[in-house]
Amino acid sequence: MEKVREVIQYKGYFEEFLLKQPKKVQDKIFKVIEIIETFERVPSTYLKALVGTK
């Protein structure tokens, strides 16, 4: 699938968090990132807007 956006990490926080997770959870996280990168409209099941922010 073609990417419609790019997900980037801020500093090393994500990698630090990811490495603490079991392999099964890491796989789920990568699947959600793949969905965010490839779907034009990401279902709210995977990503919701933050309320009360600009």
PDB file of N, CA, C and O in Angstrom:
ATOM      1  N   MET A   1       0.832  -1.189   0.000  1.00  0.00           N
ATOM      2  CA  MET A   1       0.000   0.000   0.000  1.00  0.00           C
ATOM      3  C   MET A   1       0.873   1.246   0.000  1.00  0.00           C
ATOM      4  O   MET A   1       1.988   1.247   0.521  1.00  0.00           O
ATOM      5  N   GLU A   2       0.351   2.280  -0.582  1.00  0.00           N
ATOM      6  CA  GLU A   2       1.071   3.540  -0.658  1.00  0.00           C
ATOM      7  C   GLU A   2       0.825   4.365   0.603  1.00  0.00           C
ATOM      8  O   GLU A   2      -0.300   4.427   1.101  1.00  0.00           O
ATOM      9  N   LYS A   3       1.861   4.987   1.108  1.00  0.00           N
ATOM     10  CA  LYS A   3       1.734   5.825   2.305  1.00  0.00           C
ATOM     11  C   LYS A   3       1.126   7.170   1.936  1.00  0.00           C
ATOM     12  O   LYS A   3       1.490   7.775   0.927  1.00  0.00           O
ATOM     13  N   VAL A   4       0.188   7.634   2.774  1.00  0.00           N
ATOM     14  CA  VAL A   4      -0.411   8.956   2.586  1.00  0.00           C
ATOM     15  C   VAL A   4       0.111   9.943   3.629  1.00  0.00           C
ATOM     16  O   VAL A   4      -0.101  11.149   3.502  1.00  0.00           O
ATOM     17  N   ARG A   5       0.790   9.438   4.653  1.00  0.00           N
ATOM     18  CA  ARG A   5       1.404  10.294   5.672  1.00  0.00           C
ATOM     19  C   ARG A   5       2.561   9.536   6.301  1.00  0.00           C
ATOM     20  O   ARG A   5       2.705   8.328   6.111  1.00  0.00           O
ATOM     21  N   GLU A   6       3.369  10.247   7.039  1.00  0.00           N
ATOM     22  CA  GLU A   6       4.528   9.644   7.690  1.00  0.00           C
ATOM     23  C   GLU A   6       4.396   9.818   9.199  1.00  0.00           C
ATOM     24  O   GLU A   6       4.106  10.914   9.679  1.00  0.00           O
ATOM     25  N   VAL A   7       4.606   8.751   9.935  1.00  0.00           N
ATOM     26  CA  VAL A   7       4.591   8.796  11.395  1.00  0.00           C
ATOM     27  C   VAL A   7       6.041   8.890  11.852  1.00  0.00           C
ATOM     28  O   VAL A   7       6.874   8.068  11.470  1.00  0.00           O
ATOM     29  N   ILE A   8       6.336   9.891  12.667  1.00  0.00           N
ATOM     30  CA  ILE A   8       7.690  10.067  13.183  1.00  0.00           C
ATOM     31  C   ILE A   8       7.649  10.044  14.701  1.00  0.00           C
ATOM     32  O   ILE A   8       6.623  10.346  15.311  1.00  0.00           O
ATOM     33  N   GLN A   9       8.769   9.687  15.302  1.00  0.00           N
ATOM     34  CA  GLN A   9       8.826   9.663  16.757  1.00  0.00           C
ATOM     35  C   GLN A   9       9.494  10.925  17.281  1.00  0.00           C
ATOM     36  O   GLN A   9      10.316  11.538  16.600  1.00  0.00           O
ATOM     37  N   TYR A  10       9.133  11.298  18.486  1.00  0.00           N
ATOM     38  CA  TYR A  10       9.721  12.469  19.142  1.00  0.00           C
ATOM     39  C   TYR A  10      10.781  11.983  20.111  1.00  0.00           C
ATOM     40  O   TYR A  10      10.490  11.236  21.045  1.00  0.00           O
ATOM     41  N   LYS A  11      12.002  12.409  19.883  1.00  0.00           N
ATOM     42  CA  LYS A  11      13.158  12.002  20.700  1.00  0.00           C
ATOM     43  C   LYS A  11      13.194  10.480  20.783  1.00  0.00           C
ATOM     44  O   LYS A  11      12.969   9.817  19.771  1.00  0.00           O
ATOM     45  N   GLY A  12      13.468   9.906  21.947  1.00  0.00           N
ATOM     46  CA  GLY A  12      13.556   8.460  22.076  1.00  0.00           C
ATOM     47  C   GLY A  12      12.435   7.878  22.911  1.00  0.00           C
ATOM     48  O   GLY A  12      12.487   6.716  23.314  1.00  0.00           O
ATOM     49  N   TYR A  13      11.407   8.699  23.174  1.00  0.00           N
ATOM     50  CA  TYR A  13      10.342   8.264  24.079  1.00  0.00           C
ATOM     51  C   TYR A  13       9.599   7.036  23.549  1.00  0.00           C
ATOM     52  O   TYR A  13       9.343   6.090  24.294  1.00  0.00           O
ATOM     53  N   PHE A  14       9.259   7.056  22.273  1.00  0.00           N
ATOM     54  CA  PHE A  14       8.490   5.946  21.712  1.00  0.00           C
ATOM     55  C   PHE A  14       9.306   4.667  21.714  1.00  0.00           C
ATOM     56  O   PHE A  14       8.808   3.616  22.118  1.00  0.00           O
ATOM     57  N   GLU A  15      10.545   4.741  21.269  1.00  0.00           N
ATOM     58  CA  GLU A  15      11.389   3.547  21.215  1.00  0.00           C
ATOM     59  C   GLU A  15      11.579   2.956  22.609  1.00  0.00           C
ATOM     60  O   GLU A  15      11.543   1.738  22.785  1.00  0.00           O
ATOM     61  N   GLU A  16      11.779   3.816  23.586  1.00  0.00           N
ATOM     62  CA  GLU A  16      11.936   3.374  24.976  1.00  0.00           C
ATOM     63  C   GLU A  16      10.671   2.648  25.454  1.00  0.00           C
ATOM     64  O   GLU A  16      10.747   1.585  26.071  1.00  0.00           O
ATOM     65  N   PHE A  17       9.518   3.237  25.160  1.00  0.00           N
ATOM     66  CA  PHE A  17       8.239   2.627  25.519  1.00  0.00           C
ATOM     67  C   PHE A  17       8.045   1.299  24.790  1.00  0.00           C
ATOM     68  O   PHE A  17       7.650   0.304  25.398  1.00  0.00           O
ATOM     69  N   LEU A  18       8.322   1.287  23.489  1.00  0.00           N
ATOM     70  CA  LEU A  18       8.099   0.106  22.662  1.00  0.00           C
ATOM     71  C   LEU A  18       8.924  -1.087  23.125  1.00  0.00           C
ATOM     72  O   LEU A  18       8.424  -2.210  23.173  1.00  0.00           O
ATOM     73  N   LEU A  19      10.170  -0.848  23.461  1.00  0.00           N
ATOM     74  CA  LEU A  19      11.054  -1.944  23.858  1.00  0.00           C
ATOM     75  C   LEU A  19      10.634  -2.588  25.181  1.00  0.00           C
ATOM     76  O   LEU A  19      11.016  -3.723  25.466  1.00  0.00           O
ATOM     77  N   LYS A  20       9.854  -1.873  25.984  1.00  0.00           N
ATOM     78  CA  LYS A  20       9.365  -2.424  27.253  1.00  0.00           C
ATOM     79  C   LYS A  20       8.145  -3.316  27.060  1.00  0.00           C
ATOM     80  O   LYS A  20       7.741  -4.016  27.988  1.00  0.00           O
ATOM     81  N   GLN A  21       7.551  -3.301  25.861  1.00  0.00           N
ATOM     82  CA  GLN A  21       6.321  -4.043  25.592  1.00  0.00           C
ATOM     83  C   GLN A  21       6.637  -5.471  25.134  1.00  0.00           C
ATOM     84  O   GLN A  21       7.678  -5.714  24.524  1.00  0.00           O
ATOM     85  N   PRO A  22       5.729  -6.417  25.432  1.00  0.00           N
ATOM     86  CA  PRO A  22       5.892  -7.777  24.905  1.00  0.00           C
ATOM     87  C   PRO A  22       5.798  -7.773  23.378  1.00  0.00           C
ATOM     88  O   PRO A  22       5.239  -6.848  22.790  1.00  0.00           O
ATOM     89  N   LYS A  23       6.337  -8.793  22.751  1.00  0.00           N
ATOM     90  CA  LYS A  23       6.366  -8.890  21.293  1.00  0.00           C
ATOM     91  C   LYS A  23       4.969  -8.768  20.688  1.00  0.00           C
ATOM     92  O   LYS A  23       4.802  -8.108  19.662  1.00  0.00           O
ATOM     93  N   LYS A  24       3.979  -9.383  21.293  1.00  0.00           N
ATOM     94  CA  LYS A  24       2.613  -9.341  20.776  1.00  0.00           C
ATOM     95  C   LYS A  24       2.067  -7.908  20.761  1.00  0.00           C
ATOM     96  O   LYS A  24       1.400  -7.509  19.806  1.00  0.00           O
ATOM     97  N   VAL A  25       2.344  -7.149  21.799  1.00  0.00           N
ATOM     98  CA  VAL A  25       1.898  -5.753  21.886  1.00  0.00           C
ATOM     99  C   VAL A  25       2.657  -4.902  20.869  1.00  0.00           C
ATOM    100  O   VAL A  25       2.067  -4.024  20.240  1.00  0.00           O
ATOM    101  N   GLN A  26       3.953  -5.150  20.701  1.00  0.00           N
ATOM    102  CA  GLN A  26       4.741  -4.432  19.704  1.00  0.00           C
ATOM    103  C   GLN A  26       4.155  -4.634  18.310  1.00  0.00           C
ATOM    104  O   GLN A  26       4.058  -3.685  17.532  1.00  0.00           O
ATOM    105  N   ASP A  27       3.765  -5.859  17.996  1.00  0.00           N
ATOM    106  CA  ASP A  27       3.160  -6.159  16.695  1.00  0.00           C
ATOM    107  C   ASP A  27       1.871  -5.367  16.488  1.00  0.00           C
ATOM    108  O   ASP A  27       1.625  -4.853  15.397  1.00  0.00           O
ATOM    109  N   LYS A  28       1.049  -5.268  17.533  1.00  0.00           N
ATOM    110  CA  LYS A  28      -0.198  -4.503  17.447  1.00  0.00           C
ATOM    111  C   LYS A  28       0.092  -3.020  17.221  1.00  0.00           C
ATOM    112  O   LYS A  28      -0.583  -2.367  16.425  1.00  0.00           O
ATOM    113  N   ILE A  29       1.092  -2.492  17.919  1.00  0.00           N
ATOM    114  CA  ILE A  29       1.462  -1.078  17.772  1.00  0.00           C
ATOM    115  C   ILE A  29       1.905  -0.805  16.340  1.00  0.00           C
ATOM    116  O   ILE A  29       1.495   0.188  15.740  1.00  0.00           O
ATOM    117  N   PHE A  30       2.742  -1.684  15.790  1.00  0.00           N
ATOM    118  CA  PHE A  30       3.210  -1.504  14.413  1.00  0.00           C
ATOM    119  C   PHE A  30       2.066  -1.594  13.410  1.00  0.00           C
ATOM    120  O   PHE A  30       2.075  -0.893  12.398  1.00  0.00           O
ATOM    121  N   LYS A  31       1.087  -2.446  13.678  1.00  0.00           N
ATOM    122  CA  LYS A  31      -0.071  -2.573  12.789  1.00  0.00           C
ATOM    123  C   LYS A  31      -0.876  -1.260  12.794  1.00  0.00           C
ATOM    124  O   LYS A  31      -1.308  -0.798  11.737  1.00  0.00           O
ATOM    125  N   VAL A  32      -1.075  -0.673  13.955  1.00  0.00           N
ATOM    126  CA  VAL A  32      -1.813   0.590  14.048  1.00  0.00           C
ATOM    127  C   VAL A  32      -1.042   1.707  13.340  1.00  0.00           C
ATOM    128  O   VAL A  32      -1.641   2.534  12.653  1.00  0.00           O
ATOM    129  N   ILE A  33       0.275   1.733  13.506  1.00  0.00           N
ATOM    130  CA  ILE A  33       1.082   2.742  12.807  1.00  0.00           C
ATOM    131  C   ILE A  33       0.960   2.556  11.296  1.00  0.00           C
ATOM    132  O   ILE A  33       0.855   3.537  10.560  1.00  0.00           O
ATOM    133  N   GLU A  34       0.972   1.328  10.835  1.00  0.00           N
ATOM    134  CA  GLU A  34       0.810   1.046   9.408  1.00  0.00           C
ATOM    135  C   GLU A  34      -0.546   1.548   8.897  1.00  0.00           C
ATOM    136  O   GLU A  34      -0.627   2.114   7.806  1.00  0.00           O
ATOM    137  N   ILE A  35      -1.590   1.346   9.671  1.00  0.00           N
ATOM    138  CA  ILE A  35      -2.928   1.819   9.297  1.00  0.00           C
ATOM    139  C   ILE A  35      -2.946   3.345   9.220  1.00  0.00           C
ATOM    140  O   ILE A  35      -3.489   3.914   8.273  1.00  0.00           O
ATOM    141  N   ILE A  36      -2.356   4.003  10.209  1.00  0.00           N
ATOM    142  CA  ILE A  36      -2.312   5.466  10.222  1.00  0.00           C
ATOM    143  C   ILE A  36      -1.568   5.996   8.996  1.00  0.00           C
ATOM    144  O   ILE A  36      -1.967   7.006   8.416  1.00  0.00           O
ATOM    145  N   GLU A  37      -0.495   5.321   8.603  1.00  0.00           N
ATOM    146  CA  GLU A  37       0.304   5.777   7.468  1.00  0.00           C
ATOM    147  C   GLU A  37      -0.361   5.526   6.113  1.00  0.00           C
ATOM    148  O   GLU A  37      -0.113   6.272   5.166  1.00  0.00           O
ATOM    149  N   THR A  38      -1.192   4.500   6.001  1.00  0.00           N
ATOM    150  CA  THR A  38      -1.694   4.107   4.680  1.00  0.00           C
ATOM    151  C   THR A  38      -3.145   4.479   4.405  1.00  0.00           C
ATOM    152  O   THR A  38      -3.513   4.649   3.242  1.00  0.00           O
ATOM    153  N   PHE A  39      -3.976   4.611   5.421  1.00  0.00           N
ATOM    154  CA  PHE A  39      -5.386   4.938   5.191  1.00  0.00           C
ATOM    155  C   PHE A  39      -5.560   6.440   5.051  1.00  0.00           C
ATOM    156  O   PHE A  39      -5.025   7.204   5.853  1.00  0.00           O
ATOM    157  N   GLU A  40      -6.293   6.865   4.054  1.00  0.00           N
ATOM    158  CA  GLU A  40      -6.579   8.288   3.865  1.00  0.00           C
ATOM    159  C   GLU A  40      -7.406   8.815   5.040  1.00  0.00           C
ATOM    160  O   GLU A  40      -7.109   9.874   5.593  1.00  0.00           O
ATOM    161  N   ARG A  41      -8.436   8.073   5.410  1.00  0.00           N
ATOM    162  CA  ARG A  41      -9.281   8.432   6.555  1.00  0.00           C
ATOM    163  C   ARG A  41      -9.122   7.330   7.601  1.00  0.00           C
ATOM    164  O   ARG A  41      -9.592   6.209   7.404  1.00  0.00           O
ATOM    165  N   VAL A  42      -8.467   7.648   8.696  1.00  0.00           N
ATOM    166  CA  VAL A  42      -8.193   6.669   9.744  1.00  0.00           C
ATOM    167  C   VAL A  42      -9.439   6.512  10.612  1.00  0.00           C
ATOM    168  O   VAL A  42      -9.938   7.499  11.153  1.00  0.00           O
ATOM    169  N   PRO A  43      -9.956   5.273  10.757  1.00  0.00           N
ATOM    170  CA  PRO A  43     -11.136   5.058  11.601  1.00  0.00           C
ATOM    171  C   PRO A  43     -10.867   5.469  13.051  1.00  0.00           C
ATOM    172  O   PRO A  43      -9.750   5.318  13.548  1.00  0.00           O
ATOM    173  N   SER A  44     -11.885   5.981  13.717  1.00  0.00           N
ATOM    174  CA  SER A  44     -11.716   6.441  15.096  1.00  0.00           C
ATOM    175  C   SER A  44     -11.392   5.283  16.039  1.00  0.00           C
ATOM    176  O   SER A  44     -10.987   5.517  17.178  1.00  0.00           O
ATOM    177  N   THR A  45     -11.559   4.057  15.592  1.00  0.00           N
ATOM    178  CA  THR A  45     -11.162   2.895  16.380  1.00  0.00           C
ATOM    179  C   THR A  45      -9.659   2.930  16.647  1.00  0.00           C
ATOM    180  O   THR A  45      -9.200   2.483  17.698  1.00  0.00           O
ATOM    181  N   TYR A  46      -8.898   3.462  15.691  1.00  0.00           N
ATOM    182  CA  TYR A  46      -7.456   3.480  15.789  1.00  0.00           C
ATOM    183  C   TYR A  46      -6.891   4.812  16.256  1.00  0.00           C
ATOM    184  O   TYR A  46      -5.829   4.851  16.877  1.00  0.00           O
ATOM    185  N   LEU A  47      -7.589   5.904  15.962  1.00  0.00           N
ATOM    186  CA  LEU A  47      -7.046   7.221  16.260  1.00  0.00           C
ATOM    187  C   LEU A  47      -8.187   8.210  16.479  1.00  0.00           C
ATOM    188  O   LEU A  47      -9.036   8.393  15.607  1.00  0.00           O
ATOM    189  N   LYS A  48      -8.199   8.839  17.641  1.00  0.00           N
ATOM    190  CA  LYS A  48      -9.238   9.814  17.931  1.00  0.00           C
ATOM    191  C   LYS A  48      -8.602  11.184  18.120  1.00  0.00           C
ATOM    192  O   LYS A  48      -7.464  11.290  18.578  1.00  0.00           O
ATOM    193  N   ALA A  49      -9.337  12.226  17.767  1.00  0.00           N
ATOM    194  CA  ALA A  49      -8.869  13.594  17.938  1.00  0.00           C
ATOM    195  C   ALA A  49      -8.823  13.930  19.417  1.00  0.00           C
ATOM    196  O   ALA A  49      -9.651  13.454  20.194  1.00  0.00           O
ATOM    197  N   LEU A  50      -7.849  14.756  19.810  1.00  0.00           N
ATOM    198  CA  LEU A  50      -7.778  15.229  21.185  1.00  0.00           C
ATOM    199  C   LEU A  50      -8.809  16.330  21.367  1.00  0.00           C
ATOM    200  O   LEU A  50      -8.902  17.245  20.549  1.00  0.00           O
ATOM    201  N   VAL A  51      -9.578  16.241  22.438  1.00  0.00           N
ATOM    202  CA  VAL A  51     -10.624  17.223  22.706  1.00  0.00           C
ATOM    203  C   VAL A  51     -10.042  18.317  23.595  1.00  0.00           C
ATOM    204  O   VAL A  51      -9.298  18.031  24.533  1.00  0.00           O
ATOM    205  N   GLY A  52     -10.381  19.566  23.300  1.00  0.00           N
ATOM    206  CA  GLY A  52      -9.946  20.681  24.123  1.00  0.00           C
ATOM    207  C   GLY A  52      -8.559  21.198  23.780  1.00  0.00           C
ATOM    208  O   GLY A  52      -7.945  21.896  24.587  1.00  0.00           O
ATOM    209  N   THR A  53      -8.052  20.867  22.590  1.00  0.00           N
ATOM    210  CA  THR A  53      -6.748  21.371  22.162  1.00  0.00           C
ATOM    211  C   THR A  53      -6.887  22.098  20.842  1.00  0.00           C
ATOM    212  O   THR A  53      -7.888  21.944  20.143  1.00  0.00           O
ATOM    213  N   LYS A  54      -5.896  22.880  20.505  1.00  0.00           N
ATOM    214  CA  LYS A  54      -5.898  23.584  19.218  1.00  0.00           C
ATOM    215  C   LYS A  54      -5.197  22.759  18.171  1.00  0.00           C
ATOM    216  O   LYS A  54      -5.095  23.181  17.019  1.00  0.00           O
TER     217      LYS A  54
END
